[in-house]
Amino acid sequence: MTKKLKQILKKEFLYYSVIFLILAFIMHSDLLSDPFSRLEIMQEKENYSHPFFYSFIVYSVILVLRIIINFVSKIFEKKSN
């Protein structure tokens, strides 16, 4: 049971990390050209938590959609059997 839970947590952390990186590059395209200036701006404004907050919101929406899709697919699997 714990091995399965660890695998699930690793997979979900990977999903969250990918969402985090995609949102970071979409919102701040200067991260690719000059990441140190972006970090300096973050330090000046002291807004460290907003990327994690936005990523969590998007992750939550995607998670709910995944759960709904999984539920609906299980219903159709039972009907076909």
SVG drawing of the C-alpha trace seen along z (x, -y; Angstrom):
<svg xmlns="http://www.w3.org/2000/svg" viewBox="-25 -46 46 54">
<polyline fill="none" stroke="black" stroke-width="0.4" points="0.0,0.0 2.7,-2.5 4.6,-1.7 1.6,-2.5 0.9,-5.7 4.5,-6.8 4.1,-6.2 0.9,-8.2 2.5,-11.1 5.5,-11.1 3.3,-11.2 1.1,-14.0 4.2,-16.0 5.5,-15.6 2.1,-16.9 2.3,-19.9 5.9,-20.6 5.2,-20.5 2.2,-22.9 4.4,-25.1 7.1,-25.4 4.7,-25.8 2.9,-28.6 6.2,-30.2 7.4,-30.3 4.0,-31.5 3.6,-34.3 7.3,-35.3 8.9,-34.7 12.0,-36.6 12.9,-33.5 14.4,-32.0 16.5,-35.0 17.5,-36.4 16.3,-34.4 18.5,-36.3 16.7,-39.6 13.3,-37.9 14.7,-36.6 15.8,-40.0 12.4,-41.4 10.8,-38.7 13.1,-39.6 12.3,-43.3 8.6,-42.8 8.7,-39.9 6.0,-37.9 7.3,-34.4 4.0,-32.6 2.0,-33.6 3.5,-31.1 2.7,-28.2 -0.8,-29.6 -1.6,-29.9 -0.1,-26.5 -2.2,-24.9 -5.4,-26.4 -4.6,-25.1 -3.6,-21.7 -6.8,-21.5 -8.9,-22.2 -7.0,-19.6 -7.3,-17.1 -11.1,-17.6 -11.3,-17.1 -9.2,-13.9 -11.4,-12.5 -14.6,-13.3 -13.2,-11.7 -12.0,-8.6 -15.5,-8.3 -17.3,-8.6 -15.0,-6.1 -15.6,-3.6 -19.4,-3.9 -19.1,-3.2 -16.7,-0.2 -19.3,1.3 -22.1,0.8 -20.1,2.5 -19.4,5.6"/>
</svg>
